[in-house]
Amino acid sequence: MKPDFQKFYGKDIPILSGAIHYFRVHPDYWKDRLMKLRACGFNTVETYVPWNFHEPKEGQFNFDGFGDLPRFIEVAAEVGLKVIIRPGPYICAEWEFGGFPGWLNQDRNMRLRCAWPPYLEKVHNWFNVLIPKITPYLCTKGGPVIAVQIENEYGSYGSDKEYLTYIENLLIQLGVDCLLFTSDGPDIDMLSGGTLPHIWKTANFGSRPEESFANLREFQPEGPDMCCEFWCGWFDHWGEMHHTRDAADVADVLERMVKNGGSVNMYMFHGGTNFGFWNGANKDQNGQYQPTTTSYDYHALLSEAGDTTPVYEACKSVLEKYFGPAPDIKVTNSKKKAYGKVELARYSSIWDNLPEPVKAAAPLTMEELGQEYGYVLYRKEVKLPPVSREFLAKKDYKMELNISGLRDRAVVFIDGKQLGTLYCNNPGEKLAIPLPKDDSFRLDILVENMGRVNYGPDLAYPCGISGSVRIGYNTLFGWEMYSLPLDKLLPQKTNPSDDPAVFYKGTFTVSEVCDTFLDISNFRKGVAYINGFNLGRYWEVGPARTLYIPAPLLKVGENEIVLFETDGLSGEPTIELRDSHVWINTPQ
């Protein structure tokens, strides 16, 4: 299908788009980022719509603050941009569960991304709320939205044409009468499985545009070529290198597309931040779990803090070469400030703030507990064999703890003292439990959902513990489970433990509100909050040693920082507020 831009513009024009996810950017900065997109010479902004962000609990919807999609569309129109909407219901995007709400997994029989009636019912209910918020802004009604995507990169997952047809028909029934399209990777099987014969097809890639467009032509002999995701950078996983890409290389690929009339969407123009627990994860070819970092800098045209980069300038030069001078819009980078060091002190502990437990014979998953994100504490009183302590010592009795179905990382405590950690990437790993002094001991397992997989065949797996906990040959039964979503801070009972799983708090005063970066180099693993807002996870393995704090999250006067630390400190309980990111793993 050839897009009829004559209807919308009076002439055919290429789509020159950049991806900005409104849910990854503080709303006070939307206009700044969109103006920089327009000033670079682009004419369109593209965004996904994350189902889980807008419907965190089934039937409870949020379109305020970071979720105010209509306002984002309006701001884009104000600065002279057209808009592409990609509503999913699956979005990938390195976002938790690919945008699916965790509560879908409460149904153990759920089948995602196919014509499975219980799944389609949930999608229908969601689209009935979402799509009416988009249709007033369609170009057919004089608005800025020129195109809406059907599903997302479906050819990388399945080939259920009945399902794709259902999504297409549902969008049309709900009033979407503008251009519909699909986007898939450039491989033949991806393009074959991910689209419908009559739908406009686009391809996603990061290099070799001639080859990718040639593949696309096999499926779409007529109509415009478009790269719906030009991967101009890449995202980071914890413990891996920070991704970078040469600006000249990005500009070269962009030029090879646009000089021959191709349209493009830069993915990402501005990455932003995976605040809170919204980061996703991947699995590599060996099945290793790879959680995505809090920073979604992506080495994009704008940095995580919205600063223009060499890639920005290089791409602007290419666009001006082929499309004339960019709009004369003055753009500036935000002011950054190093507020210095802040001393923190223990002030609270999860041990004194536990909610009422759920009791069950076997461990329940996070979803079975009615929880989507955060942590679950699994507790069990373990009794020793009813024989003498001397006999056990003589037999060199060993107790080794093993967890099957761990999702994703556990900190283990014996009688409130940290024993060690277990990780899902080491499924056969065991922890040796020292012979306790008493006839029984309390076993606590603090399990963190570090981000559900957002891409590939392993989407729908439950979090928490989905298998069993064993000591030696014995599977342990009779558990108490405490839900700790930590979307908001726990009640502040001040009797902190001497061991990890405690909260640290500090305050600092500012006279001028600026962007800043939280350096957590003395802390090891946990979650950070600024004035009650969940900034996201930190982890000593990098690559980012800092967390970005947008200025709108601060206030003139006293500000509060809280860290929930699960693993224990590596230095004094101090943090530092810097004026730039610190990367500890970067390419040499």
N, C-alpha and C positions, 0 to 999 in steps of 0.2 A: 504494500500500500504506500503510495507516494503522499507525503504530508502536503496538504494544500495550504502553503503559507501565503498564497495569494489572498486567501480569505481573511487572514489575520493581519498581514502586513501590507498588502497591496503589491507585493513582489516576493519572489523566492529569495530567501537568505539562508546562509548556513547557521546552524545552531553552534554557538561558541559559549559553552557552559562550564561552570565550575561547581563542584560539590561542596556544600556547607550544610552540616547537620545541625539544625536548630537546637536539638536536645543535647548537643555537646558544647554549646557556646552559651555563656551567660546572656540572657535576653537584653541586658543593657548594652551589649556589644554587637547585637545583630546588625544594626545599621552601619557601624564601622566596618565590619567584615564585608557586608554587601556593597558598600561604597568602594571598597578596595577591589572587589571583583569587577565592578563596572569601570573603575579607573584603569584597570589593567587591559581593557578592551573587550571584555566578555559581554554578552548580551543576555545571558540566561543563568539562573541558579538551579541546581538540582538538589533534592533532599529525599532521603528515606523517611518513612513514618514507622516508628517502633511500637508495635502493638502492646508489648509488656509495659512500656513507659506510660502509656495512656490508659491501660486497664490493668493496674497492678493486682487488683482482686476482681474476680469475675463479677461483672455488673456494676463495678465502681470505676468511674471514668474521671480522668484528669486532663484538662486542656488549659491549665493555668501555668504561669511562670515559664519555665523551660519548655513546657508542653503546649504553649499557645501557638499552634500551627497557623490558624487564621491570621494572627498578628504578624507572624513571620512572612507570610505571603504578601500582606499589605505593605510591609516595610520594603520588601523586594520591589514591588510595583512603584513605591515612592521614589526609589533611586533609579528607576528606568530599566528594570530587569524583567524578563519573562521567567516562568517557573516550570520546572518538570517535577512531578510528584511520583514517587515510587512507594506505593502503600503496602506492598507485600501481598499477602499477610506475612510472608517470610522475607527478611531483608538481608540476612548475613551481616555485613557491615562491621564484622569483628565486635558485634554487640551481643550481650548476654542472650544465649539461646536463639541467636539469629532473629531476635525481635519477638519470638513467641513468648507468651506469659508462662511462667513456671507452673502455674496452676493447671495447665493442660495435662501435665504429667501425673496429676492426681488420679486420672483414669489410666490404670496400668495397661489397658487394651487400646489406648489411643494410637491412631495411625496418622502421621502428619504428612502434609503435602501430597495428598492423593484424594480420590473421590470416595473417601470413607465417610459415611453419613454423619456420625457423631462429630467428626472434625469439621465438616462443611457447615454443620449447624452453628458451631462456635464462630467460624469465619463470617457466616451470614449475620450473626448478632453483632459482631464487631464492625463490619462494614456498614451496617444499618446506622451506626452511630457516627463513624468516621466520615463516610463519603458525603453526607449532607453538609459537612463543614467545609468541603472542598468545592462542591459544585457551584456555589455562588461566584467563585473566582475563575471559572473556566473561560477560555478565550471566546467560546461561542456565546458567552453572556457579557462580553466586553472586559473580561478579567485577564490576568497575566498567565494563567496556567495553560500551557500549549500542548502538554502531553501527559499521559498517565500510563504507568507500567503495569503489565499483567504479571503477577508473581515476581520472581527474581532469580535469574541464572538457573532456571529450572533444569536445563539440560545437564548441569553438573550434579543433578540428584536423581531425576526420574524422567519418564516419558509418558505420563498419564494425560493423554489428550482430553479425556473426559473432564479431568480436574481443571486443566487450563481453560477449557471451554466454559466450565462453571464460573470461574473467576471473571472471564470476559463478560459473560451474560449478566452476572451479578452487578458488575460495574455499570453496564448499559442500563439495566433495570433501575439502578439508583440515580440515573441522570447524567452519567459521564458520556457526553457526546462529542468530546474532542478526540484527538489522535490517541489511539492505543498502540502500545509497542511492547516488545520483549527484548531482553538483553541477555546474552550468553557468552561464555568463553568462545574463543575462535576455533576450537577443534571441531571436526566434522560431526562427531557424535553429540557434542554439546549443542551445536546449532540444530541438529536434527531432532533432539529430544525436547528442546526447551521452548518451542514456538508452535504457532498454528499457521496454516498455509496463507491465509488472507491478512495476517497481522504484520505490520512493519517490524523488521528485524534489525537489531543492532548487535555489535560485537564488543567484547571487553578484552583489553590486552595492554601490555606495557611497552612493547617493542615490535619490530618487523610489521609495520602497518600494511605494506603491500601484500604480504602473504595472508594476513588476517582478512583484509578486504576481499582478496581473491576467493577465500573460502566462503565469505558471506555472499559473494555474487553467485555462487553455485545454488544458493537457496533463495536468492532475491536478485534476479537478473536486472530488474528495473528499480528505479527510485534511488534516493540519496544514500550514500554510505555514512554511517556514524559509528564512532567508537564511544559507547555509552559510559565506559570506564577506562580512561587512559591512566594507567597506574604510574603516575609520575614519581611516586615514592613507595614506601611500604611501612607496615606497622611493626611494632616490637612485641616480642614475647619476653617474659621474665627470664633472666639469666642468659639471654642471648645478646648479640651485638645490636647497638642502635643503628638503624638503617639510614643510609644517606645515598644520594644520587647526584652525579655531576649535572650542573645546570645546563651545560652545553649539550649533553646527551638528551635531556628532556626537551630542550628547544628544537633539536634536530628532528626528533620523532614527531613533535607537534607540527613542524613545518612540512614534513613529508605527507601529513594528512591533509592539512588545510590548503596547500598549494594546488592540490588536485580536486578541490571542491568538497572534501570530506568535512563532516561535522564532528564535534568532539565535546566530551564532558571530562574535565580534569578531575580525576579522583586521586587525591583530594585537592581542592583549592585551599581549603583550610580544615585541618583535621579536628582540632579542639581536644577535649578531655573526656575520658570515661569516668565521670564523677561517680561517687558512691560505689555500688556493686554492679555497675552496668557493663563492665568489660566482658567480652566473650572469650573463647578459647578455640584452639584447633587441635587436631590430632595428626601427627605426621604419618608417613608411610609405614612406620614400624609400630604404630598405635600409641606413640608417646604423647601424653597430654601436654599442651602448650598454651598456658593462659596468657592472655594479652594484658599489657601493662595499663596503668591508669592514664599515662600520657598517650594521646592519639596524635602526636605531632606529625607523623607520617612523612616527615621531610617534605612537606607540601609547599605550595607557593607562599602561603602565610604560615608562620610558626605557630606553635600551640598558643602562644600569647598574642597572636594576631599581627606579628611584625612582618613586613615585607622582607623577602629573601633574594639572593641571587637568582633563584629559579623564577621568582616573580618577574624580575627585570628582564630575564632572558625570554620568557614567554610573551611579555608585553611587546618586546621588540619584534618578535615574529608576527604577532597579530597586527601591529602597526604597518609592517611591511606589506601585508596582503589586504588589509581592510582600512587603511588610513589611520590618522591620529586617534588615539584613545580619547574619551571624554576628558575635558579639562576639569578634573575633580581633585581637589587638594586632599591628600591623605597623610596622616601622621601616625607613628607608632605610639603606643601608650607609654606613659612614664613608668619606669620600674624603680623600685627603691629597696635598698638593703636595710631592713630595720634592726639587724644585728641579732645577737644571741638572746635566747629566752630560757630561763631555768624552769624546769617542770618538776612537779612533785607528785608522788603517788597520792591518790585521793580516794580511790574506790576500787572495788574488786568484783568480778563476776560471782565469786563465791558467796558474797553477802548480798547479792542482788538477783538471785535466781527466781524465775517465776514458778508457778505451780507446775509440777512435772506431769507428763503423760506416762503411764505405766503400761508395759506390754511385755510379753514373754520374750520376743525377739526384737532387735533394733528396728525401728521404723525409719523410713526415709524422711527427708525434709518435706517432701510433698505430702506424704501421709500424715505428717504433723500439721498440715495446712500452712506451711512456710515456704517462701520462695528463695530468700537470699540470707546471707549472713552466716551464722554459726548454729550448731546444735551441740549441747553437752550431753553425752551419754554416760550414765552413772550405774555402777554395779558394785554391790558388796560381795567380795570374793572370799570364800572360806578355804583354808588349807586342808589337805587330806587329814583325816582323824588318826594320825599316828604321831609318835613322839618327835620332837624337834631334833633330838640326837639321831634318830633313825633317818630322818630326811637329810641331815648333814652327812651322815655316813654313806648314804646312797648318792651323794652329790646331786641332790634333787634340783632340777632346773625348771624354771617357769619362763616360757617364751610366749610373748603376746603376738598374735597375728590377726590382721583384719582383712577379710575378703569383701570386695565390693565397696572399697573406700572411695568416696567422691567428695573432696579431692585431697585434703591434707589434714592430718590429725596431730594435735599436741596431747601427749599422754601424761597423766599425773597419777601418782600413787600416794594416797593419804595426803593430797594437796601439794605434793612435791613433784616437780617436773621430772619425768623419766626420759623423754625423748620425743622424736617426731616420726611419723610415718607418712608416706606420700604415694599417691595412686600409681606413679610411674615405677614403683618398686613393689609389685604385688606380693612377692614372696618374702619381703623383708620382715624380720622379727625383732622385737625388743625384749631383752633379758630383764626379768623382774627379780630384784634381790629378794632373798628369803626374809620376810618381814619378822618383826619381833613378836607380834601378836598372832592369834589364830586366824585372823581375817584382816583384810585391808580393803580400802575404798579405791576402786578403779574409776577414774574420770577420763573420758576421751572427748576433747574439744575438736569438733570437725568443722572445717571451713569449706563452704562452696566458693571456689575461687573463680567461678565463671563457667557457665554451661557452654558446651561446644556449639559453635555457630555455623559450621560448614561441614558438608560431607554426610556420610551415611550414619554417623553416630550422634545424631541430634538428640534423640529422645532417651536420655538415661537419667535416672533419679539421682539426687544429691543426698549427702549425709552418708549413712551406711546402708547399702542395699543387700549386703550379704550377711556374714556372721563374724563374731568375735570369738577367738579361740585362745586358750592357754594350753599349750601342749596338744593333747588329743581331744580335750574337752571344749565343746561349744558352750558359751556362757548364755544363760537364759535368766529372765527376770530383771528387766531394765527400767530405770527411770530416765526420761528424756526431757531436756529443758530447751525450749526454743529461744534463740537469741538472735533475732533478725538484725538488731543494731542499726536499723534505719534511723532510729532516734536513740539518744543516749539512755542508758539504764538509770533507774532512780539512784540518786547519789548518796547511798549509805557510805559513810566514810570510816571504813575499817579495813584498809587495804592489806592484802596478803603480802608476805615477803617473796612470793614466787610470781611467775608470769601470769598472764590473763588478768592484768590489772590496768586501770586507767591512770594516766598521767595528765596533769593539768598545769597550765601556765597562762599568764596574761602579759600583754604588752600594750603600750600606749602609742597612738599615732596622731600626729597633728595634720598630716596630709595623706589622703587615701590614694595608694598607688598599687599597681600590680607588684606581686612579690612571689618568691619561690621558697617553699618550706624544705630545708635541708634536714634530713632525719638520719644522718650518718652514725649517730650513737644508738639508734634503735634498730631492731632487726626485722620484725615482721608484725604487721598489724594494719590498723585503719586510723586515718587522721580526720579530725573535725575542726572547722574554724567557725566560731560563733554559732555552733550547733549544726552547721552544714557539713555533710559527709563529703570530704574532698576525694576520698578513694583510698585504695590500698597502697602501702609501701612495703618494700622487701629489699633487704640488703644485697640481694644477688644482682640488682640493676636490670637494665642499663641506666635508668634514671635514678639518681640519688635524691632528687628533689620532686616536690609536687607543686604544680602551678596554682597560685591563689589569685583569681581575678579581683581587681580593686573593688567591684561592687559587693563582694562578700565581707569587706572590712568596713569599719565605721570610725569616725573621728572620736578619739577617746580610747577607752579600754577595750581590748579585744581578747577573746579567749581561745586558746588552742588546747585540744584534748587528743591524746593518742591512746588507742587501745592496743597494748603490746602483748603478744601471745608467747613470744619466745625468750624474752629477757634481753637486757641491754648489753651493748658492746662497749660502752663508755659511760660517762657521766650523763645524768638525765637532762641534757640540754639540747635544744634545737637552734638552728640559725635561719634567719630570714634573709635571703640573698636577692640580688637584682638580676639573676640569670639562672637558667637551668644548669645543673651539673650532671654530666654523663660519665659513667665509670666504665662502660664497655662501648668503645667506638672502633670502627675500622682503622687499621694502621696504614 
